[in-house]
Amino acid sequence: MIETEPESRPDPVLEARALQMQFQGLKAVDGISLALAPGEMLGLIGPNGAGKTTMFNMLAGSLLPTSGHIILNGQDVTRDRPEQRLGRGLGRTFQIPRPFAEMTVLENVLTGARDQAGEQVFHTWFSPGRVAREERQSVEKARYLLDFLLLSRLEGEPARVLSGGQRKLLELARLLMADPSVLLLDEPAAGVNPSLLEVIMERIQALNGQGKAILLIEHNMDMVARMCSRVFVMAAGRELAQGAPSDVIRDARVIQAYLGDAT
């Protein structure tokens, strides 16, 4: 009999280890551990008050956990600020995007560029060629992203004219200027009309197809089931269930806690 070695799994790109967040005696997140694999799209769901947003904010760096650790690409980033995590390859969107209303769509995307020589007075004075070259490259990249996200025709318009769904696409474009390999997406379907929702879903799937790992908080169960290979369910700050969407939506505990009593 020939023995075969067990199949090795790649290390997670993002990992939460026993995360806990306590607010004045209330444990909003109570010992949650999860792992996001390279190229995976993982859905994080749960009823209102489950602790999803608190969990998300800890992973993104806007909340410091009471205890536990966050590992990004093998490095402990538990105490890193959001901009430090972005520099390490992790970026997030928000449920309610807040673009710079009077700036153009293109200008809004350009604000996502990082580490530009033109940000420093020294280079502005003594390396004007480098500054100009980087600015041209940033504009080219921003226009590519606007085209990818179907916003090119609006690049010269002020961001205030955009619909809610278009603002979500704009925020995604601004995030992608930093080239994160791990995306935390906060309810990208919320407040979006059905036709634009299909566009957002298709673009997120395309990003995942390019190899970006995605953690998605979403109340739209149909969207989660269609897009995610795995779902993690929270309730009362704890893990309730996880697995394939088809299995999770039939789990009696999930039906009771998240979907209600209907069968």
N, C-alpha and C positions, 0 to 999 in steps of 0.2 A: 504494500500500500504506500502510495506516494503522498507525503504530507505537504500541504501547501501553506505558505505563510499567510496570516490574515492580512486582508487588504488595509493598507495604511490610509488614514484620512488626513487631509491637509490641515495644518494648524488654522484655527479661526483667525479672521482678520480683525474681529471685534469680539471681546468677551467680557461679560459681567460676572463677577465672582462674589456671591453672597452679598449683594448690594442691599443696604438698608438705609432708609431715610425716615427720620423721626422729627415730627413737628410738635413740640410741647406735649410729649407723651403719646401722641398718635403716630403709629407706624404706617406711613403712606405707602412705603415699599418695605417688605419684610423678608429679607433673605433671598432675593431673586438672583438666580444664575441663568445666563443664556449665552449662546455662542452663535455668531454669524460666520458662515463659511465663505471662502473666496468665491465670488460670482453668484452667491445665493441671494434670493429675494425672500425675506422673512417678514410675515405679517404679525404685528403686535396688536391684539384686540382685547376687549373686555368691556363690561358695562361702565356707565358713568361712576366715577369714584373708585375705580379699580386700581389706580396708581400708575396708569400708562404714561400720562404726561410727566409726572415726577420721574419715572424711570427714564423717559426720553431725555429730559433735561439733565439728568445725571450723566447719561452717556454722551450728551453733546458738550458738557462742561459748564453749563450755566447754574448747576446746583452741585455742591460738594456733598457726597454721601456721608451719612453718620458713620457708616462702617462698610467694609467691602472694598473691592478693587475693580478697576476698569483697565483692560489690556487691549491696546491697539497695535496691530502688527508686531506683537511680541514685546511691546514696551508698556510699562505701567504708566498710564496717563491720568490716574485718579485725580491728581491735583493740578493738572494742566488746565489752563483757561481755554475757552472756545477757539480763539485765534491760534493758540499753540496746537490744538488738535487739528485745526484746518491745515496748518503747516505740516502735520504728520500724515495728512491724507483723509481726514474725516470732516465732513461738512453737513449742515442741516438746513432744512427749510422750515418755515413756520406756518401754522394753520391759517393765520391771517397775514398775508404779505403786506409790507409797508414800503412801497417804492418811494423814491424821491419824486413827488408828484409833478413838479414843474420842470424837472430834467427830462430830456428825451429818453425814449426807450433805449437807444444805443448808449447814451451817457450812463444810464442806470446799469447796464451790463458792464461797462468799463470800470465801474467802481469795484467790481469783484476781482480785478487784476491784482496780483500780489507781487511784492518785491520789485517794484519798478524803479529804475535809476532816477527818474524824474521826481521821485518823492524826496530826494536829498538835494539840498542846495549845492553841495560840492559838485555833483554830477551835472546839475543844470548849468553851472558855470563852466566847468572844465571838461565835460564829456557830452557836449550837445549832440554829437553824432549818434552816440549810444542811446541817448534819451529819445531822439527822433526815431531811431530804428525800432526801439522797444514800443513806442507809441503806435507806429504803423502796424507792428505785429499784433498788438493788443486789439486794434480796430479790426484787423482781418479776422482774428479769432472771435471777437464779439459778433461780427457779421455772420461768420460761419454758424455760431450757436443760435443766432436769431433765425437763420434759415432752417437749421435743424428743428427748431421749436416753432416754426411756422409763424414767426413774428416779423419777418423781414419788411413787409409792406408798412409796418408801423414804426420803423426805426427812428424816424424823424419826428414822431408825435410825442407830446408830453405824456408821461406815464399816467396822469390823472384820467385820460380818456379810456384806459383799458378796462375791460370787464374783469370780474373776479377771477375767472378762469385764466384769462390772459395775464393777469398779475401773477398767478401761480407759475405760469410758464416763464415769465420774466424773472421771477425770483430764482427759478431753477437755472436759467441761463447765467445769471450773476454768480450763482454758486459754482457752476461748471467752469467759470473763468479760472478758478483756483485748482482745477484738475484733481478733485478728491477721488480716491478710489473706493471710499465707503460713504454712502449717502443715507442720511436719516431724513425721511420724508414725513412731515406731520400733516396728516389728513389732506392729501392732494385733491381729493374728490369733493371736499366740503364746499358747498355753495356754488358748484359748477354746473352749468346746464348740460343736458345729456350729450349734445353733439360735441361740445368741447371736451367733455369727460373722455370720450373715445380717443381724442387726440392726445390728451394727457396720459392715458393708460398706454397708448401705443408708443409714445416717446419714452416713458419710463421703462417699458419692456425693451426698447431698443438700447437704452443705456445699460440695462442688465445684460443684454446680449453682447455688449462691448466689453463685459467683464467686471463692471462695477457691482460691488456688493451693496444690497439695499435693505434697510430696515424700515418698514412702513407701518405707521400707525394709521388705522382707518376704520371708520364705522360702516362703510359700504361693504357688506359681506360678499356681495356678488363680485365686486372688484377684487377683494382679497382672494376669493376662491379662484378667480380667473388668472391672477397674476402670480400668486405666491406658491412656492413649492412646499412651504412649511408655515404653520401658524403657531404662535405662542399666545396662550390665553391667560390673562390676569384677572383676579377677582379679590377684592379686599386686601390688596397689596401683595398677594402671593400668587405663585404659579398654580393655575387650575388645570391646565392641560396643554399639550403640544403635540404636533403631528401633522400629517397631510390634511389639507382643508376638507377633503371629503370625509375623513374620519372625525375631525374636530366638530364639524357642524352636526354630526349625529350623536355626539357625546351628550349623555343625559345631563351631566353637570353643566356643560356649556349652554344647553337649551334652557336650563333652569336659571342660570345666572346671567346669561347674556341675551338670549333670544326670547326669554319669557317662557310661559307654560305651553305655548302652542306647539304642536307636533307636526 
